[in-house]
Amino acid sequence: MTRMAARIVAAHGRSFVADTGDGEPLRCVARGRRAEVACGDQVLLRAGDPAIIEQVLPRRNALWREDVWRSKVFAVNLDLVVVVTAAQPSPNLDLIGRALIAARAEDIDAVVVINKCDLDSTAALRVRLQPLRDVGYVVLELSARADRGQARTLLRPWLDGRTSMLIGASGVGKSTLVNALVPGLDLHTQAVSAALDSGRHTTTATRLYPLPGFATGSALLDSPGFQAFGLHQLSVSQLQHALPEIAARNGKCRFHNCTHRQEPGCAVRDAVQAGAIDAERYALYLRVLQELLDAPRA
């Protein structure tokens, strides 16, 4: 039986669209009720109407989303996470921090983008994001609405030849940035919606778009909003390695299994007290750590 290699470029529930390389989106469904398929997956398909996803090939990495019911993989095989924020509405530093933890834990590069940089209040946001620069993150500034060309030029070195995902809270201008990066987006959306065979998928499907005008292989994943990143799959050790300022001090505490909460001789707590680790970043670590410790284990 002939099987076709393809990449999942849209996902909604148990309906998917695959790209087999011939330019035509192909509707497909997962084989088996428990099969888990995500946007970005490389798969093997069996021809049919719809085609059947026979096998999901090994993933390089995965990001999880979380709601009140469960955690679920929603994006895989990424090279870059672009975390978008803005001075208005009020920045969600917790979401930014969790996105960066999720990316680093999966060995995915990350960059932070301040959109709407023409706002006067951007200066205050710049100060609040300085702790990210201090630990090695690149923070770029642009205004996607005011200058689409400048946004494309600034992000090109990061997006060229890579599969990237934009992440941002509601209102930060992520959709405007997507439109700046993907000319003719309406055409892509219509083609994928037709393949999914339902107009209701238009605003809720996770989708992977090719980036015209960028290097071969450049693609951008766009996903509907969600409540929180799924971090419950991390171990305490993975969390500690996912924050650069804490990872740099791993092994320097008195106790090898230090949780950096109340143990004596803790190099991390000493650094917080000395101002070498940002207090808000440390508070984020403590919140996520407590969630991991409280999470039920199988």
N, C-alpha and C positions, 0 to 999 in steps of 0.2 A: 504494500500500500504506500503510495507516494505521499510524503509529508513536505510541507512548505515551511521554510524559515521566514519569520516575520517579527516585527516589533509592534507592541501594543502602543497605539498613539491616542486612544481615548478609552475611558472607562466610566461606566455608570451602572451601579448595581452589578448585575451579572451579564450586562451587555457590553461588548467591546468592539473597538475598531482596530484593525491591524494594517500595517504597511508592509507589503511584500516586496517593495522596490520597483513596482511597475507604475507607480503614480496614482493608482486607483485605491481608495480606502475600501477595506474588506470587512464586512460585518462578521463577527464570530462570537461564540459563547464558550464558557468553560465546561470542561468535561467533569462531571461529578459535582454534587452539591457542595462539597467541602473544599473544592479547588479554590485557591487564592491566587488571583491574578491582579497585577497593578500596572498602571501606566508606566511605560519604560521597559517592561519585561520583554526579553527575547524569548520567543516561543516557537514551537513546531505545530503546524496546523494540518488538519485533514480536510480536504476540499468538501464543500457542501453548502447548503443555503439554510441557515448560516454555516460557516466553517466551524469546525470543532478544534478547540485548543487541546491538543493531545499531550503536550509537555511544556512546562515552564523551565527554561534553562537556568543554570546557576546565576545568582545575582551577585554583583560586586558590593552593593550596599542597599539599604532600605530606610525610608523614613516612615514613621507611624503617626497616625492621628488618633485622638482620644475624645470620646464623648461620655455621656453618663452611662452608656451601655457597655462599651468595650473599646479596645484598641484595635487598629486595623492598619495594615500597610497601605499607603496610598501613592508612593512614588519610589521608584527603584532605579539603580544604575545611573546615578547622578555624578557629575563631575564638579558642580558648583551650586551653592545655595546663595542667592542674593537676598539679603534681608532688607526690606524697604521700610523706612520710617519717615516721619515728617514732624515739624513743630506743631502743626494743627492737623487733626485733633491731638489731644494730649498724648505724648509718646507712651507706648506700652513697653517699658523696659523689661518687664518679666517675659513677655513673648519673645522679644529680641534675644534675651539671655538663653531661654530654653531652645530657640531655634539654633543658636550657635552651639549649644551643648549637643543637641541631636546631630548636627552636621559633623562636629569633631569626633563624636563617638563612632560615627560610621566612616571616618576618614574621607569626608567630603570637604573640599575647600569652601571657604565662605568669605563674603565681602558684605559690608554694610553700606547702604545707600541712603543719604538724606535727600528726599524729594522735596519739592517746593522750596528750594534753598533761597528763593527770592523773598521769602517772608522775613520780616524783621526779627521775629522770635526764634529764628534759626540759630542765632548766636548763643542763646541759652541752651538749646539742644546740643549744640557743638560741645559745650562744656560738660553736659551730662554724659556724652558718649566718649569723653576723653579716656576714661578707664579702659575702654575697649582698645583704643589706640595704644595705650600704655602696655597692654599684654600682647600686642602684635597684630591686631585686626586692622585692615585697611578700611577707612571710612571715606566714601566718595560723596560729592555733593552735585546735584543737578536739579533742573526743573523740567520735567517731561512735558508739561503743558505749554510752557513758554518757549521751549527750544527742543524739538524732537531730534533734530540733527545732532545737537550737542550731547544729548543723552545717548544716542547710538555711538557717537565717537568715543565718549568717555568709557562706555561699557565694552566696546569692541575687544580690547585686549583681554578682557575677562571671559567673554562669551565665545570668541572664535574657536571653532573646532570642538566645542564642549556641549554636553547636555546640562542645561542649567535650569534652576527653578526659582521663581520669585515668591517670596514669602513676606506678608505684611498685614498689619491690622486693617480693619475697615476704615476707609477714608484717607489713607496715606497716598493715594494716587497710583496704586499698583495697576489698575486697569488702563489708566492713561499711559503708563510706562510700557505695558504689554502692547498697546496699540502703536506706540512709537517704534517698538522693536520689530513688530510683525506687520509690515505694510500689507494691505489687502486682507486683513484679519477676517472681515465679514465673509469673504469667499471661502477661507479655510473652515470657518465655523459652519457655513451652510453645507459644505461637502461632508463634514463629519456628522452633522445632524442628520443628513439624509441617510448616511450609512447606519447610524444608530436607529433610524426609522421611527423617530419620535421627536416632535418639537420640544417636548418638555425637557429634553436633555441639554438644550441650548445653554442654559445658565448653570447647570449643576454637574456636568461631566468634567472629569479631570482630563486635560488634553495636552498633547505634546505637539508643538508647532515647529516646522523648519524655520530657520531665520534667513530670509532672502538677503543677499548682499554681504553675508558673513562667510567665514571660511567653511569649506565642505564639512558636513557633519554637525554644524551648529544647530542646536534645537533648544526650545524654551518650553518648559512645562508650566502650565497654569492650572491652579486647583481652586475650587470654591472654598469659601471660608470655613473654619472649624474652630472648636472651642479651645483646644490645647494640643500641644505636641504630646505624643505618646513617649514617655521616658521610662515607664515601668519595666521595660525589658532590660534596662541597664543594671549592671551590678554596681555595688558601692565603689569598687575599684575603677570601673569604667567611668563613673561620674567624676571621680577624683582626677582621672586623666583627661577629662573633657573640658576642664577649666585650666587654661595655661598657667595661671598664677599659682594654682594649687598643685598641678602636675610638677612644676619646677621645685616644689618643696617635698614631694613624696620621698620617703626614705630618710628624711632629716629630723623626724620626730623621735621622741624617746621610745615610743612603742611602735612596732612595725605595722600593727593593724589600727593605728590611730584614726578615729573618725573625724578629728579636727573640731570636736564640739566642746568637751570639758576635760579631756585628758591633760595631765601635767606634762610639761616639756613639749608642747605642740608647736612646731615651727610655723604652722599656718596661723594659729591664733596669735602668736607673737608678732607675725607680720601684719596682721589686721590691726593690732594695738599700736604698732609702730607707724601705721599709715602706708605700709608698703603694699598691702592688698586693700582694694576698695571695699568699704563696709557694705555697700549695696550688693556687690558681686558676692561677697561672703554670705550675706543674708539669703541670696538666691540659692547658693550651694546648700545651706541649711534646710531651706524649704524642700528642695528636690530630694535631699538625703532623707528627710523625715517621710516623704511620700514613698520612697523605696523601702524604707524599713517597715512602714505600715502596710505595704501592699501584700495581699495574700500570695503565698508561694505554692505552686503545684506540688 
